[in-house]
Amino acid sequence: MRKLLLFLALASVTMLACSKKSEPMQVEAPVQAETPIQAKAQGNKLVLDCGTEIIAVEDASTEMAVALFSGVLTEEQKMAYMPSGKAPASVNIFLVKTGGKTYMFDAGFGNAVKDNKIDPKSIEVILITHKHGDHISGLLKDDAAVFSAPVHVAQPERDYWMSEGTQNSDLQKKLAHVYGDNYKTFNFGDTITPGIVAIDASGHTPGHTAFLIGTGTQKLLIAADFLHAAALQFPEPTESANFDVDKEKSVKTRVALMEMAEKNDWFIAGMHIPSPGWGKVKSNGKGGFTFNTP
């Protein structure tokens, strides 16, 4: 969490010029454009001011049951946000085109490839937010690699799932074995490439990672599984899903990521927010947030 807060302080004063060259990240004084360029959002595509293109691919449409969540709310209070007892959700994959390459964030269950929404040959780098099955199953088929691109995961996430003490980790260990030398790690705070920075978002899992996208004034924060039921957890971020390894930390991370996005006027995206999965948040003055899709 300390790394996340340090990143927030840095991000508020960071301005990167949009460029096709691979130059290191630099901190500069903010420059106000004479005529601000608005991000272009159309359907499942978002284009930032520097030209970085993000495409949302829905791998699956699903629902989250109220019984999956716990926190300070009573069952009746939770049902007020989820009258049917369920909240709509998605399993999203995000493709980011920047610097002449196509990066894929998570792989879902594999439906996107099966349904020809994603061509494995078009993906040059794969970045994994964490290694739960609904994010990595699509990397394998019949115990073989689906993609030839390298797969990158945070070092703490790799260590957690490769530990002999971690239960239900056969898929995660198999993934590392199958991809071999193409299975790579990064550290929190690393710049993967200009315009893609890895952020410590641990809590949901020990190596849960968010990624900040963009080299201009506009940015998208791919916050992965910072929440699971948008209808409930935006207004009531103290509610956690049973999937969270560390529920207390996941609450702090969830709030910190949304505060970061609001303060910097970034788009925020989630793997389980109904498609296209991105929008902007604003504090509701009651400890929660509102969420609006462009």
N, C-alpha and C positions, 0 to 999 in steps of 0.2 A: 504493500500500500504506500510505503514511503516513496518508492520509485514512481508510482503513479502520480503522487502529489508533486514530486519534483518535476515530472514531465509537464504537468499542468502549468506550473510557474514558467517553465521554458516556452511552452507552446503559445502563451499569451503574448509573447514579444517576438515570435518567429515569423519571418516573411521570406518565402522562397520565390525567386523569379521562375516563371515557367520556361523550361529549356529542354531541348532534346539531348543535350550533352549530359554525361554522367559526372556531375560535380558534387562535392561533399556538401552536406547540410551546413548552412551558416545562419547565425543569428543576426538579424539586421533590424534597424528601426522601421516600424510600419510605415508604408507609403500609401497614401490615399489616392486611388485612381480618379482621374478627372470624371470619367464616365464608367462607373462600375459595370462589369459584365455579369449578368445573371446566369446562374447555373441553369442548364436546359434539362428539364425532366419530361420525358414522354414515355408513358407506359412503363416498361421494364428497363429503360435506359436513362442514365444520368450522365451529363457531360459537364465537367467542371470548367472553370474559367481558363485554365491552362491547356485544355484539350484532352485531359485524361478522361477516358470513357469507362463507365461502370455499367455492367449489364447484370440484372438480377435474373436468375434462373430458378424457377420453383421445381425442386426435385420431388416434393410431395406436399399435399394439402392434408392437414390433420386437425385435431382438436386436443386441448389440454383440459383434463378433468379437475374440478375444484378440489377433489380429495388429494391431489398431488401437492397442494400448497399448504404451508403452515407459517405462522408468524404471530402477530399480535391480534389479528382479527378473529372474530367468532365465525362460525360457519354461516350464520345468518348475514353477517356483514360481507363476507366473501360472495355469497349468493347474490347480493345486490349488484355486483359487477358481472356476475356470470349467472343470469337468471335460469338458464337451461341446465346449469351445473357443469357447463363446458365453455371454453373460450376458443374461438377460431385461431389457428396457427398454421405455420408453414415450415417446411424444411427447405431453406434457401441456400443457394450457391451463388457466389458473386465472382464475375469475371471482370478483371481490371486490365485495360489496355493502356500502357504507358511505356515510354522509352522504346517503342518498336517491338515490345513483347506483350504476350497475353498471359496474365497471372490468374490462377484459379484459387479461390478461397473456399476450402472444404470440398467434399465430394459427395455428400449426401448418401443415400442408399444405393445409388447407381441408376435410378430411374431416368435421370436427365440424359445419360449416355444411351440407355436402352431406347428412349423415346426420340433419339436423334436431336435433342436440344443442345448437346455438347459433343463436338468431335474431339476425341482424345488427342488426335494428331495436331490439333490447333493450339493445345495448351503447352506452354514452354516452361512454366514454373508453377508448382503447387505449394500453397501455404496453408497449413492446418491450424485452426484456432485451438483445437483440443481433440482428444482421441476417443470421444464417445462414438458408439457405433453408427449413429445417424449422421456422422460427419466424415467417417472414413470408410464405411463399407463399400462405397462406390469406387474405391481404389483397387479393389480386388474382384476377380471373377474366376471361379473354379480354382482358387488358390494361386492365381497368376496375376501379374501386374496388368492393369487396364491401360495405364499411361506410361510413356517412356520418359516423361519429364521428372526432374528431381522433386522429392517430397520433403518439405521443410517443416519442422516442428520445434517448439521451444524446448531447450535443454531440460528444464524442470518437468515438463510434460513427458518427455522421453524417459527420464529417470523414474518417474512415478509408475508408468505402465510397464516398464521393463523390470521393475522390482519383483522379486519372488514373493514378496508379501502382499502384492496387490491382487485381489481376487477378480475373477471374471475378466482376465486380461489376455486370453488366448488370441483374440482377433488383433489386438494391439501388438503383441509379440510377433505374430505371423506377418503383419504388415512390415515391420522392421526387417524381418528375415527375407521376405520376398523382394523388397526393393533394394536390399543390400547397400551398395555404394551410393545408390540414388536416394537413400534415406539420410537426411542431413538435419543438423540442429542449428538454432540461432539463440541468442540471448535477449532478454528483455532490454529495450532501448536501442537495439541494433537498427540501422538503416539498411533494409534489405536491398533496396535500390532507391535512387532519388525519387521521393514521392510515396514510399511505402516504409513506414516505421512501426516496429513491433513495440507494443505497450503492455506492461504487466497488468493483467486483468484477472489475476488468480483469485480463487474462491470457489467458483463453480468446479474447477479442477485445479490442482497445484500449478499447472503450467498454462492455464487458460489465457489466451492472448487476444488482445484487440489490435487492430491495425489502422493507423492514420494514413489516409490516401489523399494525395494531391500535392502539387508543387507551387500552387498559386495562393491567392487569398482565400479561395473556397476549398473546403476539405470535407471528406466523408470519413467518419469513424466507424469502421466495421467492428462492432462491439460483441459479435458472436452470440454466446448464450448468456448475455448479461441479464436477460429475462426470458421467460417461456410463454407466459400468458399476458399479452399486451394489455388486454382489457382490464386486468387486475393489477399488474405490477407497475404500470406507469403511474397510476394514481396512488398505489399502495406499495411502494418499493420495499417495505419491510417484510413482505411475504416472499418466502423462498420455496423453490421446488424441491421435491425429494431427491432430484438428480444432483443437487449441489453438494459437493464433498464437504465444504466448510460453509455452512449456512450463514453464520455471523459475518464472515469475511465477504461472502457473496453480496450481502446487503450493502456493506460499506463500498464495495467495488461498484455495484449497480448505481448507487447514488453519485459516487465520484465521477463516473463516466458521463452520466447525464448532466451533472453540473459543469463538467468540462465542455461538453458539446454546446450547452446553452451559453456559457460565458464567451466562447469563441465563435458562436453562430455557425457551428458545423452541422452538417447532416449526420445523423446517427443511424446505423443499420444493425439489424439483428437477424440471426439465422432462423428465428422462430416467429418473427413479426409477420403477419399476413402479407403476402406478395403485393408490391415489390420489396417490402421489407425495410424501407428507409423513410426518413422524414426528419422533422426538427422538433425538439422538446422545449418546453417552457415551464418553469416552476408554477405550480398552482397556488402557492402561498400556504399550503397545508401540509407540506412535507412530501408532496408528490409532484407529478408532472403531467402536462398535457402533451399529446403527440399528434402532429399533423403531417400528412403525406403531401408533397407538392403536386 
